[in-house]
Amino acid sequence: MTQASGVLVTVAGDYKPGRVRFKVTDLTVPVAGMPITVGRTDDSLERTRVGDFGYGWSLSLGNPRLTVDSAHHVTLTMPNGERVTLRRKRACAGPTMYVL
C-alpha cells in the first residue's frame, strides 16, 4: 500500500527569491559554421525593464547586452544570463581604467 501526502505553500508579497529564466527558440536557420537562432527570453531579474515583448522579455539573438550606470560601471549580460560588471577606477591624473 502506497500513501502520499503534500503541503501547499503560498508566498504572499513581492519577495520571492530566486531567478527564473524562460527561453523559447522561434527560428533556427542552418548555415555553414554556426546556425542563426532567433528567440525570446523572459528573465525575472529584468522584470522592470520593458523589452521587445513586454516587461522582462527580450529578443534573443545570441548577442551580449552592455549597460552603463550613473557611476560609469559597465555591466555585460551574456545570452545565457551571466553578468559581469566592470567597475570604473580613475587614476589621479591618468586615464580611466576598468576592473572586475
VEXVO-546938 format. One line per field, with one value per atom (N, C-alpha, C): residue number from 1; residue in one letter; atom name; x, y, z. Coordinates in Angstrom, 2 decimals. Atoms other than C-alpha are relative to their C-alpha. Example, Ala and Ser with C-alpha at 12.3 -4.5 7.8 and 13.67 -1.06 7.14 Angstrom:
BEGIN
i = (1|1|1|2|2|2)
aa = (A|A|A|S|S|S)
at = (N|CA|C|N|CA|C)
x = (0.89|12.30|0.90|-0.82|13.67|-0.77)
y = (-1.19|-4.50|1.20|-1.19|-1.06|1.09)
z = (0.00|7.80|0.00|-0.06|7.14|0.73)
***
This chain:
BEGIN
i = (1|1|1|2|2|2|3|3|3|4|4|4|5|5|5|6|6|6|7|7|7|8|8|8|9|9|9|10|10|10|11|11|11|12|12|12|13|13|13|14|14|14|15|15|15|16|16|16|17|17|17|18|18|18|19|19|19|20|20|20|21|21|21|22|22|22|23|23|23|24|24|24|25|25|25|26|26|26|27|27|27|28|28|28|29|29|29|30|30|30|31|31|31|32|32|32|33|33|33|34|34|34|35|35|35|36|36|36|37|37|37|38|38|38|39|39|39|40|40|40|41|41|41|42|42|42|43|43|43|44|44|44|45|45|45|46|46|46|47|47|47|48|48|48|49|49|49|50|50|50|51|51|51|52|52|52|53|53|53|54|54|54|55|55|55|56|56|56|57|57|57|58|58|58|59|59|59|60|60|60|61|61|61|62|62|62|63|63|63|64|64|64|65|65|65|66|66|66|67|67|67|68|68|68|69|69|69|70|70|70|71|71|71|72|72|72|73|73|73|74|74|74|75|75|75|76|76|76|77|77|77|78|78|78|79|79|79|80|80|80|81|81|81|82|82|82|83|83|83|84|84|84|85|85|85|86|86|86|87|87|87|88|88|88|89|89|89|90|90|90|91|91|91|92|92|92|93|93|93|94|94|94|95|95|95|96|96|96|97|97|97|98|98|98|99|99|99|100|100|100)
aa = (M|M|M|T|T|T|Q|Q|Q|A|A|A|S|S|S|G|G|G|V|V|V|L|L|L|V|V|V|T|T|T|V|V|V|A|A|A|G|G|G|D|D|D|Y|Y|Y|K|K|K|P|P|P|G|G|G|R|R|R|V|V|V|R|R|R|F|F|F|K|K|K|V|V|V|T|T|T|D|D|D|L|L|L|T|T|T|V|V|V|P|P|P|V|V|V|A|A|A|G|G|G|M|M|M|P|P|P|I|I|I|T|T|T|V|V|V|G|G|G|R|R|R|T|T|T|D|D|D|D|D|D|S|S|S|L|L|L|E|E|E|R|R|R|T|T|T|R|R|R|V|V|V|G|G|G|D|D|D|F|F|F|G|G|G|Y|Y|Y|G|G|G|W|W|W|S|S|S|L|L|L|S|S|S|L|L|L|G|G|G|N|N|N|P|P|P|R|R|R|L|L|L|T|T|T|V|V|V|D|D|D|S|S|S|A|A|A|H|H|H|H|H|H|V|V|V|T|T|T|L|L|L|T|T|T|M|M|M|P|P|P|N|N|N|G|G|G|E|E|E|R|R|R|V|V|V|T|T|T|L|L|L|R|R|R|R|R|R|K|K|K|R|R|R|A|A|A|C|C|C|A|A|A|G|G|G|P|P|P|T|T|T|M|M|M|Y|Y|Y|V|V|V|L|L|L)
at = (N|CA|C|N|CA|C|N|CA|C|N|CA|C|N|CA|C|N|CA|C|N|CA|C|N|CA|C|N|CA|C|N|CA|C|N|CA|C|N|CA|C|N|CA|C|N|CA|C|N|CA|C|N|CA|C|N|CA|C|N|CA|C|N|CA|C|N|CA|C|N|CA|C|N|CA|C|N|CA|C|N|CA|C|N|CA|C|N|CA|C|N|CA|C|N|CA|C|N|CA|C|N|CA|C|N|CA|C|N|CA|C|N|CA|C|N|CA|C|N|CA|C|N|CA|C|N|CA|C|N|CA|C|N|CA|C|N|CA|C|N|CA|C|N|CA|C|N|CA|C|N|CA|C|N|CA|C|N|CA|C|N|CA|C|N|CA|C|N|CA|C|N|CA|C|N|CA|C|N|CA|C|N|CA|C|N|CA|C|N|CA|C|N|CA|C|N|CA|C|N|CA|C|N|CA|C|N|CA|C|N|CA|C|N|CA|C|N|CA|C|N|CA|C|N|CA|C|N|CA|C|N|CA|C|N|CA|C|N|CA|C|N|CA|C|N|CA|C|N|CA|C|N|CA|C|N|CA|C|N|CA|C|N|CA|C|N|CA|C|N|CA|C|N|CA|C|N|CA|C|N|CA|C|N|CA|C|N|CA|C|N|CA|C|N|CA|C|N|CA|C|N|CA|C|N|CA|C|N|CA|C|N|CA|C|N|CA|C|N|CA|C|N|CA|C|N|CA|C|N|CA|C|N|CA|C|N|CA|C|N|CA|C|N|CA|C|N|CA|C)
x = (0.83|0.00|0.89|-0.76|1.38|-0.87|0.74|0.33|0.79|-0.67|1.12|-0.66|0.54|0.71|0.76|-0.63|1.54|-0.36|0.24|1.71|-0.01|0.10|0.55|0.58|-0.64|2.75|-0.28|0.27|1.68|0.86|-0.84|4.13|-0.71|0.69|2.44|1.02|-0.87|4.00|0.92|-0.90|6.71|1.30|-1.29|9.63|-0.10|-0.06|10.11|1.41|-1.40|13.85|0.20|-0.33|15.39|-0.23|0.08|15.85|-0.71|0.69|13.57|0.25|-0.22|14.56|-0.74|0.75|12.42|0.38|-0.47|13.76|-0.75|0.72|11.85|0.76|-0.64|13.56|-1.10|1.03|11.33|0.45|-0.49|13.55|1.47|-1.40|16.79|0.27|-0.37|18.43|1.36|-1.28|21.11|0.85|-0.95|24.06|1.35|-1.34|27.68|0.64|-0.60|29.51|-0.99|0.92|27.20|-1.40|1.36|23.40|-0.47|0.59|21.44|-1.27|1.13|18.96|-0.68|0.79|16.16|-1.00|0.91|14.17|-0.37|0.44|12.62|0.43|-0.40|13.80|-0.75|0.63|11.88|0.90|-0.93|14.10|-0.59|0.59|12.79|0.85|-0.86|15.81|-0.23|0.26|14.66|-1.48|1.45|11.00|-0.42|0.35|11.11|0.42|-0.47|12.71|-1.02|0.93|10.33|0.81|-0.75|11.66|-0.78|0.60|10.77|-1.40|1.28|7.79|-0.75|0.64|6.76|1.03|-0.90|8.23|0.75|-0.84|11.15|0.35|-0.25|11.07|1.00|-0.96|13.86|0.17|-0.30|14.81|1.35|-1.25|17.49|0.64|-0.75|19.97|1.41|-1.33|22.98|0.98|-0.89|24.37|-0.01|-0.01|25.54|-0.59|0.56|23.96|0.89|-0.81|26.01|-0.88|0.68|24.63|1.03|-0.89|26.34|-0.84|0.76|25.14|0.52|-0.36|25.44|1.44|-1.39|28.86|0.96|-0.77|30.06|0.57|-0.35|30.32|-0.69|0.51|29.82|-0.38|0.46|27.73|-0.25|0.16|27.92|-0.89|0.92|24.95|0.07|-0.16|25.65|-1.34|1.27|22.93|-0.51|0.43|22.90|-0.41|0.41|22.11|1.13|-1.15|25.58|0.35|-0.32|26.54|1.41|-1.32|29.98|-0.02|-0.03|30.40|1.44|-1.31|33.49|-0.18|0.14|33.88|1.04|-0.87|35.34|0.94|-1.01|38.56|0.85|-0.69|40.04|1.28|-1.28|43.71|-0.03|0.01|44.52|0.05|-0.14|45.71|0.07|-0.14|45.75|-1.32|1.21|43.25|-0.91|0.97|40.14|0.29|-0.23|40.64|-1.25|1.11|38.01|0.55|-0.44|38.48|-1.21|1.07|36.43|-0.25)
y = (-1.16|0.00|1.24|-1.23|3.40|1.17|-1.15|6.57|1.26|-1.25|10.12|1.15|-1.21|13.48|1.19|-1.20|17.05|1.20|-1.25|20.55|1.12|-1.13|23.60|1.22|-1.19|26.67|1.17|-1.21|30.14|1.12|-1.11|33.06|1.28|-1.26|36.44|1.14|-1.17|39.75|-0.11|-0.05|40.69|-0.76|0.65|38.95|-1.50|1.41|35.64|-0.24|0.13|34.88|-1.06|0.94|33.10|0.61|-0.51|33.77|-1.03|0.86|32.38|0.53|-0.36|32.41|-1.01|0.84|31.07|0.42|-0.32|30.87|-0.85|0.67|30.00|0.27|-0.17|29.40|0.02|-0.16|30.70|-0.43|0.27|30.16|-0.37|0.38|28.37|-0.18|0.09|28.85|-0.69|0.69|26.24|0.59|-0.55|27.87|-0.62|0.54|26.87|0.61|-0.51|27.18|-0.02|-0.10|28.43|0.37|-0.33|28.40|1.32|-1.24|31.63|-0.38|0.32|31.37|1.28|-1.14|33.81|-0.53|0.45|33.50|1.12|-0.94|35.18|-0.53|0.38|35.20|0.85|-0.70|36.10|-0.22|0.07|36.91|0.75|-0.64|37.63|1.14|-1.12|39.89|1.24|-1.12|42.09|0.39|-0.20|42.33|1.46|-1.43|46.16|0.63|-0.51|46.56|-0.35|0.24|46.99|-0.52|0.61|44.61|-0.03|0.09|43.71|-0.60|0.69|41.57|0.25|-0.33|43.22|0.02|-0.08|43.53|-1.31|1.17|41.16|-0.82|0.77|39.81|0.72|-0.58|40.35|-0.93|0.75|39.23|-0.68|0.75|36.51|-0.27|0.22|36.71|-0.50|0.47|35.45|1.13|-1.15|38.95|0.40|-0.51|40.23|1.41|-1.35|43.41|0.77|-0.87|46.28|1.08|-1.11|48.73|0.76|-0.86|51.66|0.74|-0.69|53.01|1.42|-1.40|56.54|0.18|-0.06|55.73|-0.43|0.42|54.66|-1.42|1.42|50.98|-0.68|0.68|48.73|-1.43|1.37|45.54|-0.69|0.81|42.88|-1.18|1.12|40.46|-0.91|0.96|37.36|-0.63|0.63|35.48|-1.06|1.01|32.77|0.61|-0.68|35.41|0.33|-0.30|35.52|1.48|-1.43|39.04|0.22|-0.42|40.61|1.52|-1.45|44.15|0.47|-0.64|46.23|1.32|-1.19|48.88|1.04|-1.09|52.25|0.38|-0.42|53.16|1.05|-1.10|56.52|0.32|-0.42|57.31|1.51|-1.44|60.78|0.86|-0.84|62.31|-0.83|0.86|59.32|-0.38|0.44|57.52|-0.81|0.81|55.74|-1.47|1.44|52.03|-0.71|0.82|49.33|-1.29|1.21|46.44|-0.87|0.93|43.33|0.06)
z = (0.00|0.00|0.00|0.10|-1.02|0.42|-0.47|0.71|-0.33|0.36|-0.47|0.73|-0.61|1.16|-0.56|0.52|0.21|0.83|-0.71|1.58|-1.03|0.90|-0.34|0.70|-0.56|0.29|-0.92|0.76|-0.84|0.55|-0.41|-0.75|-0.39|0.26|-0.42|-0.11|0.14|-1.46|-1.20|1.15|-3.93|0.21|-0.27|-2.20|-0.27|0.38|-3.97|-0.52|0.40|-4.01|-1.07|1.05|-6.92|-1.36|1.36|-10.57|-0.87|0.94|-13.24|-1.40|1.40|-16.92|-0.86|0.93|-19.72|-1.40|1.34|-23.26|-1.02|1.08|-26.43|-1.29|1.31|-29.79|-1.05|1.01|-32.58|-1.38|1.35|-35.61|0.05|0.16|-36.44|-1.49|1.41|-39.82|-0.09|0.10|-40.55|-1.13|0.97|-42.29|0.28|-0.19|-42.74|1.24|-1.23|-39.43|1.13|-1.13|-36.69|-0.49|0.44|-37.20|0.60|-0.48|-36.80|0.76|-0.85|-33.93|0.47|-0.47|-33.11|1.02|-1.03|-29.92|0.94|-1.03|-26.89|1.36|-1.35|-23.29|1.01|-1.12|-20.13|1.20|-1.12|-17.14|1.19|-1.18|-13.63|0.53|-0.42|-12.95|-0.86|0.91|-15.85|0.02|-0.02|-14.75|-0.07|0.07|-14.53|-1.32|1.28|-17.96|-1.09|1.10|-20.88|-1.17|1.08|-23.50|-1.30|1.33|-27.06|0.01|-0.05|-25.99|1.30|-1.27|-22.71|1.12|-1.15|-19.21|0.20|-0.25|-18.68|-1.22|1.23|-22.24|-0.89|0.94|-24.75|-1.21|1.22|-28.24|0.19|-0.17|-28.15|-1.35|1.23|-30.98|0.30|-0.36|-29.08|0.24|-0.21|-28.59|1.48|-1.37|-25.21|0.05|-0.18|-23.79|0.96|-0.84|-22.33|0.61|-0.66|-19.77|0.82|-0.77|-18.07|1.03|-1.04|-14.73|0.22|-0.23|-13.30|0.49|-0.45|-11.77|-1.11|1.18|-15.26|0.14|-0.05|-14.26|-1.17|1.18|-17.27|0.36|-0.25|-16.96|-1.33|1.20|-19.66|0.37|-0.22|-19.73|-1.21|1.08|-21.80|-0.35|0.40|-23.73|0.98|-0.98|-21.02|1.33|-1.22|-18.36|0.95|-0.86|-16.81|-0.11|-0.03|-15.75|0.53|-0.46|-15.39|0.04|-0.13|-14.07|0.10|-0.03|-14.78|0.73|-0.83|-12.12|-0.41|0.42|-13.06|1.13|-0.96|-11.29|-0.68|0.64|-12.11|0.76|-0.58|-11.51|0.17|-0.30|-10.21|-1.26|1.19|-13.49|-1.27|1.16|-15.78|-0.62|0.69|-17.96|0.92|-0.74|-16.70|-0.25|0.11|-16.00|0.51|-0.46|-15.56|0.60|-0.67|-13.13|0.32|-0.37|-12.33|1.47)
***
